[in-house]
């Protein structure tokens, strides 16, 4: 377990990303960060540019953010509980699987409900669900899913981001299969988690890309 411990607890570690909440993000400018912007604000701007490359970048407080599925005109207020990692997950998804990301953002697939889940807020909930499922905040997970995930992470530092993309697509597939509406969102999240736990328990799965649900991203 020595290598896995270093992956989790070392400098710039995965656990540090998970435990970084909006209230702990410093406001000091960092390298390549626009002056006067916090890391959270800068990341939100990056996400907007990835999601809407042909639209003008709105102010940090604007009604336009609701188009992405934030609850109000200031998306920074939606990060309580999910942590900064949820925003990083969304940016990774947009850059790594742009077609799947756009399909989910714009609800292009399937017969959609009249009361759809808000894309961005759903993304935060998925990050939070994965952190709980994998028992990450305990430091060294002991659950089967958590232990298996550590094996993935020791070989691929982007394993959590990859699993996030799979989970988001899987959640949407469950949503469509149930013909769910927003009041059923928590039940959809639960069924998504159960399927992920089953797939993580498959003996010959050695990476996120081995999961059967990964095929949803192709």
Rosetta blueprint (number, residue, H / E / L):
1 X L
2 X H
3 X H
4 X H
5 X H
6 X H
7 X H
8 X H
9 X H
10 X L
11 X L
12 X L
13 X L
14 X H
15 X H
16 X H
17 X H
18 X H
19 X H
20 X L
21 X L
22 X H
23 X H
24 X H
25 X L
26 X L
27 X L
28 X L
29 X L
30 X L
31 X L
32 X L
33 X L
34 X L
35 X L
36 X L
37 X L
38 X L
39 X H
40 X H
41 X H
42 X H
43 X H
44 X H
45 X H
46 X H
47 X H
48 X H
49 X H
50 X H
51 X H
52 X L
53 X L
54 X L
55 X L
56 X L
57 X L
58 X L
59 X L
60 X L
61 X L
62 X L
63 X H
64 X H
65 X H
66 X H
67 X H
68 X H
69 X L
70 X L
71 X L
72 X L
73 X L
74 X L
75 X H
76 X H
77 X H
78 X H
79 X H
80 X L
81 X L
82 X L
83 X L
84 X H
85 X H
86 X H
87 X H
88 X H
89 X H
90 X H
91 X H
92 X H
93 X H
94 X H
95 X H
96 X H
97 X L
98 X H
99 X H
100 X H
101 X H
102 X H
103 X H
104 X H
105 X H
106 X L
107 X L
108 X L
109 X L
110 X L
111 X L
112 X L
113 X L
114 X L
115 X L
116 X L
117 X L
118 X L
119 X H
120 X H
121 X H
122 X H
123 X H
124 X H
125 X H
126 X H
127 X H
128 X H
129 X H
130 X H
131 X H
132 X H
133 X H
134 X L
135 X L
136 X H
137 X H
138 X H
139 X L
140 X L
141 X L
142 X L
143 X L
144 X H
145 X H
146 X H
147 X H
148 X H
149 X H
150 X H
151 X H
152 X H
153 X H
154 X H
155 X H
156 X L
157 X L
158 X L
159 X H
160 X H
161 X H
162 X H
163 X H
164 X H
165 X H
166 X H
167 X H
168 X H
169 X H
170 X H
171 X H
172 X H
173 X H
174 X H
175 X H
176 X H
177 X H
178 X H
179 X L
180 X L
181 X L
182 X H
183 X H
184 X H
185 X H
186 X H
187 X H
188 X H
189 X H
190 X H
191 X H
192 X H
193 X H
194 X H
195 X H
196 X H
197 X H
198 X H
199 X H
200 X H
201 X L
202 X L
203 X L
204 X L
205 X L
206 X L
207 X L
208 X H
209 X H
210 X H
211 X L
212 X H
213 X H
214 X H
215 X H
216 X H
217 X H
218 X L
